[in-house]
């Protein structure tokens, strides 16, 4: 390996590791908004982009920044057809809640971890509900909101396994370079 390659290899690996949380979030948003429904449109799609925001905010807050949560929320707005800024602000507010209570959320395991995510998802969905109510000037029905919360919490476990595997296989080995 040449001198130049030795010099830039750690920089490239750090750059790639820093992009993994953002790419996880963007990919999750894209997958959750693909127009394929396994339940025939009976329930709204889960907010799978919120799972990487929550996970990386707890595990590696240096890699999941408010700007990354903002970008993931913007893509959710564009892909879901929501009014501009609804999910962007909701994801950033949820990120702020998790970042502020990081020690409390990080100490949870098992069912507690799922409930911790449910609190963060509830905060994001409640913020979106309030924003939409203000935007349209009337209170929307609660049924779809509760269904979206349930689907989001149900999607947490499988998406977390995938994001955790990416963390252990890609970001974890590069931790010594930071």
N, C-alpha and C positions, 0 to 999 in steps of 0.2 A: 504494500500500500504506500503510495507516494505521500510526501509531506503535505501537499495541498489536500489530499483526500483525508488524511488524519486530522487536519485542521477543521474541515467543514463537516465531517461525518457527525460529530456530536451536535452541531448546530442544526443540521437537517433532521436528525432524530428528535431533538427537542421541539422543533417547529412542527413536525408531524404529530408528536404526542400532544402538543397544545391544540391541534386541530381536531383530534379525536372526539372530545366532548361536543363540539359544535357540529361536527359531521354526524354524530349519533343523534343529536336532536333534530337536525334537518332531515335526515333519513327517516326518523320515526314519524315526523309530521307528514312527509310524503307518503309513507306506507299507510298511515291512518286515514288519509284523505283520498286514497285511490278509490275510484267509483265502483267498487265491488263490495257487495253486501252479502254476508253469510246468513243474516237473519231477515232478509227481505225488506230492509229499511224500517223495521219495527222500532229500533232504538238508534240513537245517534252514534256516530263513531267515537271511540275513546280519544282522549287527548294524550296520545302516546308521546308527543313531543315534551310533555311535562315530566315524564319519567326521567329522561336524561338530565333535565334541568335540576330536578330534585336529587338524583343520585350523585351527579358530579359536584353539586354545591356542597353535599355532605362529605364526599370522599376526597375530592381535589378542588377546593374552592379557588385555587390559583389558576386552574384551567377553565372552570366555568365562571365566566365573568358576567356582570349585568349586561354588557354589550352582546354577549353570546345569547343570553336569555331574550334580549330584545330582538335579535335576528331570528331566533326560533319562533318567537311570538309573531313577528311580521310574516314569516312564511305560513304560519297557521292562519293568519288573517287572509292572506292571498289564496291559499289552497281551499279553505273552508267557505269562502264567500262571505265571511262576517264583515260588518262595517269596519272601516279602517281604524286600527288601534285598539280594538276590543281585546283580542288575545295578546297583543303586544304588551299592553298595560297589565293585563291579568298575569301573564308569565313573569313580568318584572316584579310585580307586587308579591307573587308567590315566592319568587327567588329571594326577595328582601325578607320575607317572613322566615324562610328556612335559614338564610344566612344569619339572621339575628338570633335565632334559637338553635343554632347549629349543634351545640353541645347536647341539648335536650333531644333533638332528632337523631343525632349520631349514636346515642346510647341505646337506641331501641333495637330490638331483635325479634325475629319471628312475627307473631301477630301484631306486636307493638310497632314494628317497622311498617307494616301495612296500614295500621291506624295512623301512624305519623304521616305517611304519604296521603292518606285520606284527608287529613287536616289541611295539608298543602293544596291538594286538589280542590277541596271545598273552598279554600280561600280564593283560588284562581277562578273557579266557576261562579262563586258569589260576586266577585268583582266584575266578571263579564256580565252577569245578570243585571247588576246595578248599572253598568255602563249602557247596556242595551235598553234598559228601562228609561234612562235619561235621554238616550239618543232618539228613541221612538216616541217618547212622551206617554207611554202607558206600560203597565206591568205585564210582562209576557207570562204565559202559563208555566207552572212549576214542573209539570210532568216530564217534559223533555230534558229539563235541567237536572232533575233527580236521576233520570235514566242515563244521562251523559256522565254524571258523577259515578254511578254504579259501574258503568262500562269502563271508565277510566281506572277505577280502583281494581277492577277485575283484570285489566290489562297490565297492571303494575308488576305482578309476579313474573310472568314470562318475559316481559321487556327488561326487567331488572336482571334476570339471569343472563340475557344476551349482553347487556351493557357491562355487567360485572365480568363476564368472560373477556370482553374487549379490554377492560381495564387491566385484568391480570395478564393477558397475553401481549398487549401492545404497550400500554402506558406503564404498567408495573415494572417491567425490565428496564425501562428507560429512566426510572426514578433516580438512579445513581448519577445520571448526567445533569440533574437539576441543581 
